[in-house]
């Protein structure tokens, strides 16, 4: 629509320039041709960007950490683990982690661009986030995210382009179980 209206304006401008002013007529004609080509290029790039996913904003996945756990994969249930340091979570998850994981349903996503927003809710030390392929054999070939420095009451974003496969996510600084994530069409 925009291209058509601009083309009409350029056509009117061409008609308005008298034929006897050949230099001006050719200059306007060349400008019109350049503008038309520019609009075609912009339209083509826009269609390509949308179809290839470039233009799509990443989907935000909010995950909240409390002591020794992420809330969302555990159906939002806060076990109320009291921790003062990461070593407390090693003991807690050794005792309870396997049983808790039997109740966890894997997060299922489609391939694409995501931002994992990790929040520290009442953990008195810095947290992090570690997302990787579940199989060590393909870990080097799959996207991964590693980061830390999330203080109590703060959040941090981690962007990643996920491809089909099985993944795990956890926090190595506030040791949590390895929660499953499946990416498929």
C-alpha positions in Angstrom: 0.0 0.0 0.0 2.7 2.5 1.0 4.8 1.6 -2.1 1.8 2.1 -4.4 1.0 5.5 -2.9 4.7 6.6 -3.2 4.7 5.3 -6.8 1.6 7.5 -7.6 3.3 10.6 -6.1 6.5 10.0 -8.1 4.4 9.4 -11.3 2.6 12.7 -10.7 5.9 14.5 -10.2 7.2 13.0 -13.5 4.1 14.3 -15.3 4.5 17.8 -13.7 8.0 18.3 -15.1 7.6 19.7 -18.7 9.2 17.5 -21.4 11.3 20.5 -22.6 13.3 20.2 -19.3 14.9 16.9 -20.2 17.6 17.2 -17.5 15.1 17.7 -14.7 12.8 15.1 -16.2 15.6 12.5 -16.2 16.7 13.4 -12.7 13.2 12.9 -11.4 12.9 9.7 -13.3 16.2 8.4 -11.9 15.2 9.4 -8.4 11.8 7.6 -8.8 13.5 4.5 -10.0 15.9 4.5 -7.1 13.1 5.1 -4.6 11.0 2.3 -6.2 14.0 -0.1 -6.0 14.6 0.9 -2.3 11.0 0.2 -1.5 11.1 -3.2 -3.2 14.3 -4.1 -1.3 12.7 -3.0 2.1 9.6 -5.0 1.3 11.7 -8.1 0.4 13.9 -7.8 3.5 10.8 -7.4 5.7 9.2 -10.5 4.3 12.4 -12.5 4.6 13.0 -11.3 8.2 9.5 -12.3 9.2 9.6 -15.7 7.5 13.0 -16.5 8.9 12.2 -15.4 12.4 14.6 -12.5 12.5 11.8 -10.0 13.3 10.2 -12.1 16.0 10.8 -10.9 19.5 12.2 -13.6 21.8 9.7 -15.2 24.1 10.5 -14.5 27.8 10.5 -17.5 30.2 10.3 -16.4 33.8 12.0 -18.7 36.4 12.2 -18.0 40.1 14.8 -19.5 42.4 14.4 -20.0 46.1 16.7 -22.0 48.3 17.9 -25.1 46.4 15.1 -25.1 43.8 13.3 -23.4 40.9 9.6 -22.8 41.7 8.0 -23.2 38.2 9.1 -26.8 37.4 7.9 -27.8 40.9 4.4 -26.6 40.2 5.2 -23.3 42.0 5.5 -25.1 45.3 8.2 -23.5 47.6 9.6 -26.2 49.8 10.9 -23.5 52.2 14.4 -24.8 52.3 16.5 -22.4 54.5 20.0 -21.9 53.2 22.9 -19.7 54.2 25.3 -21.1 51.6 25.4 -23.3 48.5 26.7 -26.3 50.4 23.4 -26.5 52.3 21.7 -27.2 49.0 24.0 -30.1 48.2 22.8 -31.9 51.4 19.1 -30.9 50.9 19.0 -32.1 47.2 20.9 -35.3 48.0 18.1 -36.1 50.4 15.1 -34.8 48.5 16.1 -34.1 44.8 15.3 -37.4 43.3 11.8 -37.6 44.8 11.0 -34.1 43.8 12.1 -34.7 40.2 9.5 -37.5 39.9 6.8 -34.8 40.2 8.4 -32.5 37.7 6.9 -32.2 34.2 9.4 -31.2 31.5 9.1 -27.7 30.1 8.3 -28.1 26.4 9.1 -25.3 23.9 9.3 -24.9 20.2 12.6 -24.1 18.5 13.3 -20.4 18.5 14.7 -17.4 20.4 14.1 -17.2 24.1 15.1 -15.1 27.0 15.2 -16.9 30.3 14.6 -14.3 33.1 16.0 -15.8 36.3 14.9 -14.2 39.6 16.5 -14.6 43.1 13.7 -14.8 45.6 15.1 -14.7 49.2 18.3 -16.6 48.6 21.0 -14.7 50.6 23.9 -15.4 48.1 24.4 -15.0 44.4 22.6 -17.3 42.0 23.2 -18.3 38.4 21.7 -20.3 35.5 23.0 -23.2 33.5 21.1 -24.5 30.5 22.7 -27.3 28.4 22.0 -30.4 26.3 21.0 -33.3 28.4 23.4 -35.7 26.5 27.1 -35.1 27.0 27.6 -36.5 23.5 25.8 -33.6 21.8 26.5 -30.9 24.4 29.2 -29.2 22.2 26.8 -29.0 19.3 23.8 -27.5 21.1 23.2 -24.0 22.4 23.9 -23.4 26.1 23.7 -20.6 28.6 25.9 -20.1 31.6 25.9 -17.2 33.9 25.7 -15.9 37.5 25.8 -12.8 39.6 22.1 -12.7 40.5 21.8 -11.1 44.0 18.9 -11.5 46.4 15.8 -9.7 45.0 17.3 -9.2 41.5 16.7 -10.8 38.1 18.9 -11.4 35.1 18.1 -12.2 31.5 19.8 -15.0 29.5 19.1 -15.0 25.7 19.5 -18.2 23.7 18.4 -19.6 20.3 17.1 -23.1 21.1 17.1 -25.9 18.5 15.2 -29.2 18.8 16.6 -31.5 21.4 16.5 -32.4 25.1 18.1 -30.0 27.6 18.6 -29.6 31.3 18.6 -26.4 33.4 19.8 -25.8 36.9 21.8 -23.4 39.1 25.3 -24.5 40.1 25.6 -21.6 42.6 22.4 -22.5 44.5 22.6 -26.2 43.6 19.2 -27.3 42.3 18.1 -30.5 40.6 18.6 -30.7 36.9 15.2 -29.8 35.5 14.2 -31.2 32.0 13.5 -29.0 29.0 12.4 -30.5 25.7 12.5 -28.4 22.5 10.4 -29.8 19.6 8.1 -28.7 16.8 
